[in-house]
Amino acid sequence: MGLRRLQRSRNEAWRAAEHIVTIGEDMADMIGQHVHLPTSVSILPNWYPAAVEPSRAINFRHRWNVEDQQLLVIYSGNLGRAHTLNPILDMAEQCRSVTAAIRFVFVGEGARKNALVIAVRARGLSNVSFEPPVNRNELDSLLSAADVHLVTMRPECRGTVLPSKFYGIVAAGRPCIFVGPQEADLATLIRGKNLGVTCSPSQITPAVDYLKGLAANPDASQLARGPVRSYQQTIPDATESAQAWDQVLRRHIKPTA
């Protein structure tokens, strides 16, 4: 009953709005499934600096004993119940045939970390390791350390979640693997702009093939960054995003007498 009451309150707030701003098409669609949307809806995506330039350079690859020829795959963020993480272990297991060439690193804490550590040991995944969260002033170095980043989304979260870490990954000029609903905004964007590869939690073969292909070709990892760098130039920075918000507010806030 408590959840239904909250949902009713949420829907009433949406109906009362003169204008609604979302950060993606999925969110706008989800709202439209519950209420009749206002005549105008703005979609203003998240932003990140146009490029990642570490102010405090830290060589995480050296810190973690990752060799130059190894492909470093990073999942950075909360290791909680809201995230689809087991498919990452499945990827690591299927990549063990080239285990010396591919390293998986989880960076973060969360309710599921202990279970993941136990699962990695039980499955003998020597190509998987865990590291603590980094400070904010170290984040740019972390993003730049990876060859490939991992982004996950539980299918039931489509329309309510858009992983903001994606924008940092793009700012670092790195491709990513998205594990989640294939009809989601983010999956469509990654495929359309060639920013990496996408797969569902139950079908990880495209991701495994992608990683093995990068590991087998020394030049492939660098080439995969090209489309990301191109797309990076199209993302609004903080100033441009603030201007977009300002325009929306000026159109819809009535001046006081």
Residue, then its C-alpha position, 0 to 999 in steps of 0.5 A: m500500500g505504501l508504494r502505491r500511495l507514493q506512485r499516486s503522489r508521483n503521478e499527481a505531481w507529473r499531472a500538475a506540472e506545466h513542463i517536464v524535463t527528463i534526461g532521456e527518451d526512456m524516462a519520457d516514455m515511462i512517464g507517458q505510460h502513467v500520465h498524459l504528458p504536458t504538451s511540451v517535454s524537454i530532454l536535457p542529457n547529463w553533462y561531463p567536461a568535454a575531455v578528461e584531463p587528470s589534474r593528479a596523474i595516477n598510474f592505476r595500471h602500474r598500481w594494480n600490476v597490469e602490464d602494458q600489453q594487457l587489456l584492462v576492463i574496469y567496472s567502477g561504481n556501486l556493487g549493490r543489488a540494483h546492478t547486474l554484475n554476475p554477467i561480468l563474472d561470466m565474461a571473465e570466465q569465458c575470457r580465461s582462454v586469453t586470461a594473460a591478455i585480459r584483466f577485469v577490475f571491480v572498483g567500488e564497494g557495495a552490498r554485493k561485494n562480498a558475494l562477488v569476491i566469494a564467487v570469483r574465488a570459487r570459480g578460480l577467476s584469476n583474471v578478476s580483482f577488486e579495488p577500493p573506491v577512488n577519491r574524486n580527484e583521482l577519478d579522471s586517472l581511473l577513467s583514463a586507465a581502462d581500455v574498456h569500461l563496463v556499464t550495467m542496468r537491470p532490465e526493470c530499471r529502464g525508464t528510471v535509470l540512465p547510468s551517469k558514469f557513461y558520460g565520464i567514460v565518453a569524456a575519457g575517450r574509452p569504449c564501453i560494454f553495456v549489459g542491460p535491456q537492448e531497447a534502452d536509450l543507452a544501448t541504442l546510442i552505443r550501437g548507433k555511434n559505435l561507442g563499444v558493444t551491448c549485450s543482454p545479461s543472458q547473452i554475453t557472447p557479443a561482449v566476449d567476442y568484442l574483448k577477445g578481438l581487442a586483446a588479439n589486435p594491439d591496434a584495435s583498442q586504440l582504434a576503438r577510441g576514435p568514434v568515442r572521441s568523435y561523439q565526445q565533441t557532441i556532448p554539451d559541457a556544463t556551460e552549455s547545459a546550464q544555458a539549455w536549462d536557463q532557456v527552459l526555465r525562462r520559457h515556463i516560469k511566469p514573471t512576478a508582478 
